[in-house]
Amino acid sequence: MFGMIPFTHEENSLWNEWHNMEKNLFGGLEGGSFRCDIKEEGDHYQLDAELPGFQKDDISVDVHEDCLTITARHNSEKEDKKDNYLRRERRFGSFTRSFDVSGIDKDKITGSYKDGILTLCLPKVAETAPQKRTIQIEG
């Protein structure tokens, strides 16, 4: 019986082979995903997503209801002809991460992309202080 014993990848050579193939095919982005850092900056959160090797046009950021989705797609082809050699390489891949953005002012989200880092500013919804109300008591 296995129970909840953690699975260690080092012990599984098939996983290592798959992981190495994935790294070679998709440029080292593990698990079809990418790394993100999120930090709180007072009135907003800052999300930094590592997307090296992508162009700005390869990246889309979509918000639907309370879900923000970042998608990055590689779709490139390279052909070199030299002497009697012909080399043709293709690289295709899609990487996606989704985040819960409830409590975020979705209309004010902004973003920039520089040096392989996508930075999103996610402003918090302004909290309104509860208003005092006096209840009239009859009787």
N, C-alpha and C positions, 0 to 999 in steps of 0.2 A: 504494500500500500504506500502510495507516494505522499499523500496529504498535501500540506502547503510548503513543501521543500522548495526553496528558490532554485530556479534553473540558471546555471552558470554557462555562459556561451563558450568559455574556454574549453569546456569538457566535450563540446559537441563539434566534431570536425565538419559535419554537413553544414551546420550554421556558419562556421568560419568560411567555408567555400562560398556560400551564398553571400555573406557579408563582403568578402573580397570582390566578388563579381559585381555586386551592387555599387561598391565604391568606385570601381573602374568604369562602370557604365554611366553613373550619375554624378561623377565628380566629387565623391566623398560625402554627399548629403545623406545622412543615415536614415534609414527607415522611410524613405520617400517623404521626408519632412525636412525641417530646417530649425536651427536654434533661434530662440527668442528670449529676450530679457524684458521684463516689465518692472518699472519702478514708479512709486508714487511721488508726485512732485507738487504736493499741496492741493491745488484746484484741478489738477489733471494727472493722468497716468502717461508715461512715455513707454512705448513699445519699440524695441529695436530688434529687427529680424535680420539675421545674417543670410544674405543671398549673393555670395560671390559668384562672379562669372555671368550674371544675368544683366541684361540691358533693362532700362526703365520700361520700355515697351513690352518686355516679357512678363511684367508683374501687374497683377490686378488686385485691387482691394475692394470688396463688396460688403455692404451691410444690408441684411434682411432681418427685419424685426430686431431681436436682441442678439443676433449672431453676426460677427465680423469675420470674413473669410479672406485670407491672403493666399493667392495662387501665383506660382511662378512656373513658367513653361520654357523649356529649352527646345528649340527646333532648328537645328543647324546642319549644314552639309558642307563638307570641304573636300576638294579634289585637287591633287597635286600630280602633275605629269613631269617626269624628269628622266632623261635618257630612255631606257626601256621599261621604266617602272611606272606603274599607275597605282596611285593610292587614293582611295575614296573612303571617307569616314563620315558617319552620320551620328548625331547625338540628339536623342529625343527624351524628354522626361517631363513630368508634371509633379509639382510638390505643393501641398495644400496644408494649411493649419487654420483652425477656426477657434474663435474666442467668444465668450459670453460678454456682451457689452451692455447688459442691463445696468442702469445707473450712470450711463454715459450719454452726453448730449450728442446724439448721432449726427445732427446737422452741422456740428462745428468741428468734426474730426478733420485734421489736416495731416499731410504726409510729405516726406521728401526722401530722395534716394541718392546716396553719395558713397563712393568707394565700397560698394557691395553691401551697404547697410541701409535697410529701409527703416525710417524712423516715423512713427505715427504719434501724434499728440491726441490723446483721448480725454477731452474735458469732462469733468464730472457734472452731473445735473446739479444745478444750484439748489441748495436746500433752503426751503422756506421755513422760517420760524413759525411755530404754531401761534395762532392769534388767540388772544384772550377773549373769552365770550362769557357774558353774564346770563345765567338762566333765570327767567322770571318764575317765581313760585306763586301759584295761585292758591287761594283758600282762605 
